[in-house]
């Protein structure tokens, strides 16, 4: 340890002389920090805006207000609105209020409606009766609600389902979605299927094909992986139904996919690949 | 073994165990990123591993090391018992419990949000609670450092606080300021979202609060290395510290200029205006000042040592330095790597150039080089210096310590230089896999493999480090005196010292004013004109 000089030569104990030293250092420190802040402030709030002003056709005042964050936005020229009017593909936009709906669905009411309206085709626990009709087991309430709502608004069209969805209130749709999501929790076997397919198809499913800009199916279609929350689960879905949907997306007959993601992907898949993927994801029990 | 030794060893061993695990995970991650097929590789596991690696390195290794080393410095440099040692053990228990609690959801893949959290992603609440406990433990440590220094000053009126303790207390003061940002973010934004009290989260505000912490935390990790530069390296080299005042200025400047600068992590974020970004950039530049002060002072101190050992001429003193001693060797290598890491840092903090490297692996390479090349290598040297004094056993084989430090430095350069290069080529960061069938990406492949080789060298070095420490517990060579203190004397021991270089009152006021100027409006704007919130995405 360093030896310290006797205390009569040292700092905070010796008032008279020491106070002068302290004052000097305090001033020095404050001045140095003050200069640094002044330079930074001048640069950020005056010099840079002065440079930007000319190119952005702004007044100095507006440029400085922007630099301080008091006025919005970098685009000095507003961007033109998109030239084509896009068709509303789906009116379900997931804000917290809408997300509450499937979560708040009344499953008792849902069970009652499902028994009267849905079960004849989709089964009591969401296992459908034929391969052309989708199974609802294993789907989240968000996925089911999204499709029902799209049928109701006309974003997706299928004669039977459109009629059913339009005859029910939005709250009822949410209840049905909540019921089937809960019912399928008891029926967990869909996730236990054996999957087998050709190497190329398995690769598309799990890794995609970046050269054709086809993302992996499973990068979105697994619950909880981070894709859009309405994304349906694919494992165990009926082959005929799935193939029909991929073909409908590819032809543009179905268009309730936000941003046209599935239309885009389906068009890049060959008809054979669509068929093979549907077969692969159905799997075997 | 005395209680101080037990306390210090418990902290350092906890940190180093976390470090060794994190190193092995790191190699696997580099393997996954490379064109070679890594075992067990799925994107899910990759991000899980990145989370575990980051949490272990950034929160566990560093916090436990800083705390353990701080206790050691407080008792040895002040030459009096640490006040409230019972609290130190309580803090250790809290920190260890917190680390283990945070580890559970990470292992269950329910907290794969990386160590920087990235809201609106949220993981299991246990993850955040565990980390909060680690931070609370470090707050207890901060209080103890402040009390230890205050008590010493009371009983030594007018005397200069020993430089090692001054640096340690500067770090404690800085850490208290630093953790405010992340604590507010976790307690008021992330935890309510993680437990389901809120369905939306203000991402801009979260990121702003995290940026408050994100730069200063790096200096929290770094200050022990600087304490070693100023107090241990000149002593080990057989010389004296060229200037005690420079050391004090350096620690004070780190305190002042590490905090109002965090927005340089948000240059490409839309929620802040250019004016505040430029202001914080300007303040960031000033961090170069303490860095250059240190490079100058320590080079001068080494020159004194070299000349005392008979070195002649302009550079002759370099050759006569005792490079065989781990502390001297590590200091030299750390300075060498600081040159590259610091240069990269200057590019990152320049608003314009940042746009080129932002979100590329250049940034990842940069922080690995600074962290491994300047911080952790000095943790090794500190451990090698104080371990014999803690256990009383001398190393049976000091050449293994040298080998370990050399392997670390070589591994770090081999890993990070190509990594910087691929970043300049546009390689993204936070990506679990690259499509090497794409010709552009394929051209990065060989460089990533070189980085992987660097990573393997680092892992070997990390394991050798643990082995070297183990041998210091069961050595057969003679014991030597415990408690001999390793701090260098200054050429001119501090005599008349202004109060501002012997305490932190003035600097706390300056930090408060700077934080108000730099972060006041940028944070207030979220409340004046609330932006749209993001829907919380729960991963658990």
Contacts between the chains, C-beta under 8 A, distances in Angstrom:
chain1	res1	chain2	res2	distance
A	1	B	76	7.7
A	1	B	77	6.4
A	1	B	79	5.6
A	1	B	162	6.6
A	1	B	485	5.4
A	1	B	487	6.3
A	2	B	162	6.3
A	2	B	163	7.9
A	2	B	487	6.9
A	2	B	489	4.7
A	2	B	490	6.7
A	2	B	493	5.3
A	3	B	489	7.7
A	3	B	493	6.7
A	4	B	156	7.2
A	4	B	159	4.7
A	4	B	160	6.5
A	4	B	493	7.0
A	4	B	494	8.0
A	5	B	159	8.0
A	5	B	493	6.7
A	5	B	495	5.1
A	7	B	156	7.5
A	7	B	157	6.1
A	7	B	158	4.4
A	7	B	159	6.1
A	8	B	158	7.8
A	9	B	495	5.2
A	9	B	496	6.5
A	10	B	158	3.9
A	10	B	159	5.2
A	10	B	160	6.7
A	10	B	495	6.2
A	10	B	496	6.5
A	10	B	497	6.9
A	11	B	158	5.6
A	11	B	159	7.7
A	11	B	160	6.7
A	11	B	496	6.1
A	11	B	497	4.2
A	11	B	498	6.6
A	11	B	499	6.0
A	11	B	502	5.5
A	12	B	153	7.5
A	12	B	157	6.6
A	12	B	158	5.4
A	12	B	499	5.2
A	12	B	502	6.4
A	12	B	503	7.8
A	13	B	157	4.3
A	13	B	158	2.6
A	13	B	159	8.0
A	14	B	158	6.1
A	17	B	496	7.8
A	18	B	496	7.2
A	18	B	498	7.8
A	18	B	499	7.6
A	21	B	496	6.3
A	21	B	498	4.9
A	22	B	498	5.0
A	22	B	499	4.7
A	22	B	500	6.6
A	24	B	498	7.3
A	25	B	498	3.8
A	25	B	499	7.8
A	25	B	500	4.7
A	25	B	501	7.0
A	26	B	498	7.8
A	26	B	500	5.9
A	26	B	506	5.8
A	29	B	500	6.1
A	29	B	506	6.3
A	29	B	507	7.9
A	29	B	510	6.9
A	30	B	510	7.2
A	33	B	256	6.8
A	33	B	510	5.5
A	33	B	514	7.0
A	36	B	282	6.6
A	36	B	283	6.3
A	36	B	286	5.7
A	37	B	279	7.4
A	37	B	283	7.5
A	37	B	514	7.0
A	37	B	517	6.2
A	39	B	282	5.8
A	40	B	278	6.4
A	40	B	279	4.2
A	40	B	280	7.5
A	40	B	281	7.3
A	40	B	282	3.0
A	40	B	283	5.8
A	41	B	275	7.9
A	41	B	279	5.7
A	41	B	517	7.9
A	43	B	278	5.0
A	43	B	279	7.6
A	43	B	282	5.9
A	44	B	274	6.5
A	44	B	275	4.0
A	44	B	276	6.7
A	44	B	277	6.9
A	44	B	278	2.9
A	44	B	279	4.6
A	44	B	281	7.8
A	44	B	282	7.3
A	45	B	275	4.3
A	45	B	278	7.7
A	45	B	279	7.5
A	48	B	274	6.0
A	48	B	275	7.4
A	48	B	278	5.9
A	49	B	274	7.8
A	49	B	275	7.4
A	52	B	274	7.9
A	64	B	275	7.9
A	66	B	273	6.5
A	66	B	274	7.6
A	67	B	273	5.6
A	67	B	274	5.2
A	67	B	275	3.6
A	67	B	278	7.9
A	68	B	273	5.9
A	68	B	275	4.9
A	68	B	276	7.7
A	68	B	521	7.4
A	69	B	272	6.5
A	69	B	273	3.2
A	69	B	275	6.8
A	69	B	276	6.5
A	69	B	521	6.7
A	69	B	522	7.0
A	69	B	525	6.0
A	70	B	273	7.9
A	94	B	535	6.3
A	95	B	535	7.2
A	96	B	199	4.1
A	96	B	200	5.6
A	96	B	535	6.3
A	99	B	199	6.8
A	99	B	535	6.9
A	100	B	199	7.9
A	210	B	435	4.2
A	210	B	437	6.9
A	210	B	438	6.3
A	211	B	437	6.5
A	211	B	438	7.4
A	224	B	539	7.2
A	225	B	44	8.0
A	226	B	537	6.9
A	226	B	539	7.9
